[in-house]
């Protein structure tokens, strides 16, 4: 069972605790702080808690990127947000530049996707 979970969460180190001494708290707690023989501290999580935690982190990261992408695109006044997003996402696959840099590049290469606002003429 432990080997299957280790494989599922992509961990190569499997440790079996022998002569476990509880200094404080309860072994039924889903989270522990463990002191290793060399006096380092490790946090031990229940496997399901760890998997849920990692899924939450992935979801949060995806939402964060989506919000940054939306902000960067909308700040450049797109004519059609979805069209610009599709072009930016394709460009992101080819580049390791920041989202803002990619949006600016797309605006330069595809000006027809954005409104041309000359603020000096407005004010």
C-alpha positions as a printed NumPy array, in Angstrom:
array([[  0.   ,   0.   ,   0.   ],
       [  2.748,   2.484,   0.934],
       [  4.6  ,   1.841,  -2.325],
       [  1.449,   2.559,  -4.342],
       [  0.857,   5.862,  -2.549],
       [  4.532,   6.829,  -2.93 ],
       [  4.251,   6.145,  -6.649],
       [  0.956,   8.089,  -6.866],
       [  2.485,  11.213,  -5.29 ],
       [  5.798,  10.745,  -7.123],
       [  7.971,  10.174,  -4.039],
       [ 10.932,   7.819,  -4.126],
       [ 11.762,   7.733,  -0.406],
       [  9.806,   5.342,   1.796],
       [ 10.502,   5.318,   5.548],
       [  9.278,   2.889,   8.165],
       [  9.23 ,   4.248,  11.699],
       [ 10.377,   1.819,  14.373],
       [ 10.333,   2.479,  18.112],
       [  8.185,   5.568,  17.631],
       [  8.093,   7.833,  20.678],
       [  5.281,  10.364,  20.965],
       [  6.611,  13.42 ,  22.784],
       [  3.356,  15.353,  22.657],
       [ -0.073,  14.976,  21.101],
       [ -1.868,  12.039,  19.52 ],
       [ -0.81 ,   9.515,  16.872],
       [ -4.285,   9.765,  15.321],
       [ -3.629,  13.371,  14.296],
       [ -3.378,  13.739,  10.475],
       [ -0.268,  15.954,  10.773],
       [  2.891,  15.382,  12.801],
       [  6.179,  17.128,  13.355],
       [  8.908,  14.505,  13.379],
       [ 12.411,  14.887,  14.757],
       [ 14.908,  12.906,  12.673],
       [ 17.951,  11.195,  14.242],
       [ 20.111,  14.118,  13.052],
       [ 17.726,  16.568,  14.859],
       [ 16.085,  17.958,  11.704],
       [ 12.358,  18.61 ,  11.746],
       [ 10.048,  17.045,   9.163],
       [  6.318,  17.538,   8.721],
       [  4.428,  14.31 ,   8.214],
       [  0.968,  14.414,   6.63 ],
       [ -1.682,  11.793,   6.182],
       [ -1.453,  10.665,   2.542],
       [ -4.994,  11.787,   1.691],
       [ -4.37 ,  15.18 ,   3.318],
       [ -1.193,  15.557,   1.271],
       [ -2.977,  14.665,  -1.987],
       [ -5.816,  17.116,  -1.187],
       [ -3.26 ,  19.806,  -0.305],
       [ -1.386,  19.354,  -3.585],
       [ -4.615,  19.447,  -5.594],
       [ -5.586,  22.684,  -3.828],
       [ -2.178,  24.173,  -4.654],
       [ -2.522,  23.186,  -8.318],
       [ -6.006,  24.71 ,  -8.498],
       [ -4.843,  27.902,  -6.804],
       [ -1.868,  28.218,  -9.142],
       [ -4.101,  27.736, -12.186],
       [ -6.57 ,  30.362, -10.924],
       [ -3.71 ,  32.76 , -10.195],
       [ -2.327,  32.392, -13.725],
       [ -5.809,  32.823, -15.207],
       [ -6.334,  36.046, -13.247],
       [ -2.925,  37.44 , -14.233],
       [ -3.625,  36.534, -17.854],
       [ -7.048,  38.18 , -17.76 ],
       [ -5.65 ,  41.336, -16.147],
       [ -2.787,  41.613, -18.648],
       [ -5.087,  41.125, -21.65 ],
       [ -7.857,  43.447, -20.47 ],
       [ -5.352,  46.213, -19.688],
       [ -4.559,  46.38 , -23.417],
       [ -8.224,  46.832, -24.497],
       [ -8.824,  43.736, -26.648],
       [-11.58 ,  43.732, -29.229],
       [-12.363,  40.082, -28.493],
       [-10.922,  38.754, -25.218],
       [-11.209,  35.075, -26.205],
       [ -9.347,  35.603, -29.495],
       [ -6.511,  37.423, -27.751],
       [ -6.383,  34.791, -25.007],
       [ -6.055,  32.007, -27.586],
       [ -3.162,  33.779, -29.315],
       [ -1.451,  34.573, -26.   ],
       [ -1.772,  30.974, -24.788],
       [ -0.181,  29.698, -28.014],
       [  2.642,  32.194, -27.595],
       [  3.113,  31.133, -23.965],
       [  3.802,  27.58 , -25.129],
       [  6.724,  28.85 , -27.229],
       [  8.203,  31.343, -24.768],
       [  9.299,  31.6  , -21.157],
       [  8.637,  35.35 , -20.982],
       [  6.244,  36.885, -18.475],
       [  2.539,  37.086, -19.255],
       [  2.745,  40.87 , -19.614],
       [  5.646,  40.638, -22.085],
       [  3.78 ,  38.086, -24.171],
       [  0.601,  40.191, -24.244],
       [  2.633,  43.214, -25.371],
       [  4.296,  41.109, -28.083],
       [  0.913,  39.841, -29.291],
       [ -0.386,  43.422, -29.374],
       [  2.572,  44.481, -31.531],
       [  2.276,  41.497, -33.876],
       [ -1.549,  41.497, -34.055],
       [ -2.758,  45.09 , -33.609],
       [ -6.053,  44.165, -35.26 ],
       [ -7.003,  42.269, -32.062],
       [ -6.946,  45.437, -29.953],
       [ -8.666,  48.8  , -29.916],
       [ -6.368,  51.607, -30.965],
       [ -6.918,  54.214, -28.271],
       [ -5.018,  57.43 , -28.719],
       [ -5.549,  59.024, -25.325],
       [ -3.865,  62.28 , -26.356],
       [ -6.69 ,  62.943, -28.849],
       [ -9.333,  62.204, -26.237],
       [ -7.982,  64.608, -23.618]])
